[in-house]
């Protein structure tokens, strides 16, 4: 008996049913590199287009009240994250990403927006199924959030122009893998939201 080979990347989720937008860690610490300028601006365009389409917009941020909140992995791998303290300028959202006062902000302390947060409950309250994701970084917290969204049976959509990483190679590889395994990757986030009105739910 031979097992059938596992094939990935052969299908599309291809849904816009009950959409929502989550913007991941659009904080100044992650947007300092000029290489992410275009993605930061694209986050702002996507957020504006989502609002215009009547789609709920949710923001994730990383903030650590105490050093030990960072945990053993990030303490070793990403000690710069200790700069993300309450009130610190680098912890603030980049003004280019278009945060609007009153939109929900979920604070997290791990890569995925779903770990030890109320994000899942919030999205259910907002009746979200198709979860568009943008922000930083592609292979880090964006990927972790998308993978967990898929595991929780959301239909993830990654907005390719509105995500970025420190390395182009890592960014490109992460998008290929996410599109193959966990999400639909679309090239233009704002255009995706603008098309919602003419697409079947």
C-alpha positions in Angstrom: 0.0 0.0 0.0 1.3 3.4 -0.9 0.2 6.7 0.7 -1.0 9.4 -1.6 1.5 12.3 -1.7 0.4 15.4 0.3 0.0 18.3 -2.2 -0.1 21.9 -1.1 -1.0 25.1 -2.9 -3.5 23.4 -5.1 -6.7 25.2 -4.0 -8.0 28.7 -3.1 -10.1 29.8 -0.2 -11.6 32.4 -2.5 -14.1 33.9 -0.1 -15.0 37.4 1.1 -17.7 36.2 3.5 -18.0 38.4 6.6 -14.6 40.2 6.1 -12.5 41.9 8.8 -9.1 43.5 8.8 -6.4 42.9 11.4 -3.2 45.0 11.2 -0.3 43.4 13.0 2.3 45.4 15.0 2.3 48.6 12.9 4.5 50.2 15.6 7.4 52.5 15.0 10.0 50.0 16.2 9.0 47.8 13.2 8.7 50.7 10.6 12.1 52.4 11.3 13.7 50.7 8.2 13.0 52.7 5.0 12.6 49.3 3.3 9.1 49.0 4.9 7.9 52.6 4.0 5.8 51.4 1.1 4.2 48.6 3.2 3.4 51.1 6.0 1.6 53.4 3.5 -0.2 50.4 2.0 -1.5 49.5 5.5 -3.0 53.0 5.7 -4.6 52.6 2.3 -6.0 49.1 3.2 -7.4 50.4 6.5 -9.1 53.3 4.7 -10.6 51.1 2.0 -11.8 48.6 4.7 -13.6 51.4 6.6 -15.2 52.7 3.3 -16.4 49.1 2.6 -17.9 48.9 6.2 -15.4 46.3 7.2 -14.3 46.2 10.9 -10.6 47.2 11.5 -8.7 45.7 14.4 -5.1 46.6 15.5 -2.6 44.4 17.2 0.4 45.7 19.2 3.2 44.3 21.3 3.7 46.0 24.7 5.7 44.6 27.6 5.0 46.0 31.1 7.8 44.0 32.6 11.1 42.6 31.2 10.1 39.0 32.1 6.9 39.4 30.0 9.1 39.0 26.9 9.5 35.3 27.6 12.6 33.1 27.1 12.5 32.9 23.3 12.2 36.6 22.5 14.6 37.4 25.4 17.2 35.4 23.5 16.2 36.1 19.9 14.8 39.6 20.0 16.0 41.6 23.0 15.2 44.9 21.2 11.6 44.2 21.9 12.2 45.3 25.5 11.9 48.9 24.1 8.1 48.3 23.6 7.1 49.6 27.0 3.9 51.5 27.8 4.2 55.1 26.7 7.4 54.5 24.7 7.6 56.3 21.4 8.7 53.2 19.6 5.7 51.3 20.9 3.3 53.8 19.3 1.5 53.1 16.0 3.2 54.6 13.0 1.0 57.6 11.8 1.3 56.4 8.2 -0.8 53.2 8.9 -3.9 55.3 9.5 -5.1 54.2 13.0 -8.4 55.9 13.8 -9.3 56.7 17.5 -11.8 54.3 18.9 -10.9 51.3 16.7 -10.1 48.2 18.8 -6.5 47.6 19.8 -5.5 44.2 21.1 -2.3 44.0 23.1 -0.2 40.8 22.7 3.0 39.5 24.2 3.7 36.7 21.7 4.0 36.4 18.0 0.5 35.3 17.2 -2.3 37.8 17.9 -4.4 34.9 19.2 -2.1 33.7 22.0 -3.3 34.8 25.4 -5.5 37.6 24.0 -9.2 38.2 23.4 -8.7 38.6 19.6 -10.7 35.4 18.8 -13.6 36.6 21.0 -13.5 40.1 19.5 -13.6 38.8 15.9 -16.5 36.5 16.7 -18.4 39.5 18.3 -17.7 41.4 15.1 -19.0 38.4 13.0 -15.7 38.1 11.1 -15.0 35.0 9.0 -12.7 36.1 6.2 -9.7 37.7 8.0 -7.5 40.0 5.9 -4.1 40.5 7.6 -1.5 43.2 7.1 1.4 44.6 9.0 4.8 43.5 10.3 6.7 41.3 10.0 5.8 38.9 7.2 7.6 35.9 8.4 7.2 36.8 12.1 4.0 38.0 13.7 2.0 38.2 10.5 2.7 34.6 9.7 2.1 33.4 13.3 -1.3 35.2 13.3 -2.3 33.9 9.9 -1.4 30.3 10.9 -3.4 30.5 14.1 -6.3 32.1 12.2 -6.3 29.1 9.8 -6.2 26.8 12.8 -9.3 28.5 14.2 -11.1 28.1 10.9 -11.0 31.7 9.7 -10.4 32.2 6.0 -7.1 34.2 6.0 -6.2 36.7 3.3 -2.7 38.2 3.3 -2.4 41.7 1.8 1.0 41.3 0.1 1.6 45.1 -0.5 0.9 45.8 3.1 3.3 43.4 4.8 7.1 43.6 4.9 10.1 42.0 6.5 13.8 42.8 7.2 14.9 40.6 4.3 13.3 40.5 0.9 14.2 36.8 0.6 12.5 35.9 3.9 9.4 38.1 3.0 9.1 36.4 -0.4 9.5 32.9 0.9 6.9 33.5 3.7 4.3 34.8 1.2 4.8 31.8 -1.0 4.5 29.4 1.9 1.5 31.2 3.4 -0.3 31.2 0.0 0.4 27.5 -0.4 -0.7 26.3 3.0 -2.7 28.7 5.1 -4.1 31.7 3.2 -4.9 33.4 0.0 -2.3 36.1 -0.8 -3.6 39.0 -2.8 -1.3 41.7 -4.3 -3.2 44.9 -3.4 -5.0 45.3 -0.1 -6.9 48.4 -0.9 -8.1 47.0 -4.2 -9.3 43.9 -2.5 -11.5 45.9 -0.2 -12.8 48.1 -3.0 -13.8 45.0 -4.9 -15.9 43.7 -2.0 -19.0 45.6 -3.2 -18.9 43.9 -6.6 -18.0 40.4 -5.3 -20.4 37.7 -4.1 -20.2 37.1 -0.3 
